[in-house]
Amino acid sequence: MDQEQKDTEQESPTGFNGHRDMSLDEIAALQPGLAILMPMVGTRWWNVYYAAKESNWQLATFQVREAISLMKKGVQTRPRYAEAIADYVEKDLAPVLAALGENDFESFEKAFNAATDRANEYHEEFKKGYLVWKLPDHPNPQVDYRPRD
């Protein structure tokens, strides 16, 4: 084997997970897609509503931002949704964040409902109309929504 062949046949990098070496392809395959991330987004969205209802604007805003972060992670593994998610954040979640910033529950609730409806429309557009998110009729029992300030 000549030097040129040796130079082009470099060993691919690996990562050690504490138990074994893994190739980059194996590590990439473990990254979550939207099927894993969206239930977490749904829980954040649930928390947004009940935090705002309790006038915990800080928590509600935090939950929206965390939901956005999760959706952006999903774009890394499912880039075909990148444009739709960017539009959703810009057009549908921006009014939610604006209402939260103004501590205005009435405006928030309208924006929240519109964003929820739009999310379900996206499910239809992407041929996943069987996925319909709805606000639970009770707060998440794992969260204390009372403001801390």
Salt bridges, closest charged atoms under 4 A:
GLU26 OE2 - ARG20 NH2 3.26
GLU66 OE1 - ARG44 NH2 3.95
GLU106 OE2 - LYS110 NZ 3.75
GLU121 OE1 - ARG118 NH1 3.20
GLU125 OE2 - ARG118 NH1 2.80
ASP137 OD1 - HIS138 ND1 2.95
ASP144 OD2 - ARG146 NH2 2.57
ASP144 OD2 - ARG148 NH2 2.87
